[in-house]
């Protein structure tokens, strides 16, 4: 049972062509000029005015319903691709070496365009829909850049919604959960500054390698001894660099890694304890230490009201048995989190299937996101677009007080 909108099903071939064109021409963070132009031209051809240049290459389509004095909501898609060599050899494979739509943002754009085309032709909702096409989701914070350029002040809205495809969830299924759904993402670099010496005369130097090892061990105790056991967090040291050869104690040792949490409180605790442990070890052994801690993306936290609403929309679209309404959160990160810090809203996963949709000629390997043989599943186009349309129609049909 899936209640797709028939007119969308009728033009799904065109959506597929749009999606494959975007796939063939991937553009990296803040370079989405062709993508942005393509989207703007399509929106304008359907009678939707476009405001460009938010967050450099980002744009907002302004879709007015039958009563423009009504409330407004935002629907968001991301446009950027990844610096990855595509392994697929099908006709719509990337024409740009080393760049690839390996996260399905081509599909996210096409699904939102499908909804835009339907809604522009029907406009039987009382309010305004802002179609948000954001750049630079992959690590550069394009969502934050659009907010800084006035996304929510120039386009006041009462709620904002986002959607991402998810390989491994069956086609026709959705997953969502109230509260934290994706983690905060944070990078750190710890530099231990000792004093180099001959390796046979360590008493004449201060060995930064030994101190770095002490710090690395100590950092894991934050997770087991400082944060509450029921709070979730990851701290991974992913690189340790020091030295050049066997008989020299180096001057310096550098460690880098990532911290992931579901709340800012736990993040604050971890960052503060990391600084204390690093400084304490350096003091104990007579070295100096620098801790550079960069907060990249905050946790993505779905708001309870909008999430309950979205869950209802999904259940009536595909049936309750195909909606995982309390899905397990992931420690991955997503910059839609910035928008959910500013506005109520909800982010959902749409199942991309197990990869069997890919045409012959694709590369080896599983169909995970960020894999060189990934491809967005075109079967989702009418489903995702229908979800957006139903969300809009149901949102503005809600009873309102005052
Ligand atoms: Ni993505």
Boltz pocket constraint, residues with backbone or C-beta under 6 A from the ligand:
constraints:
  - pocket:
      binder: B
      contacts: [[A, 103], [A, 104], [A, 105], [A, 137], [A, 164]]
      max_distance: 6.0
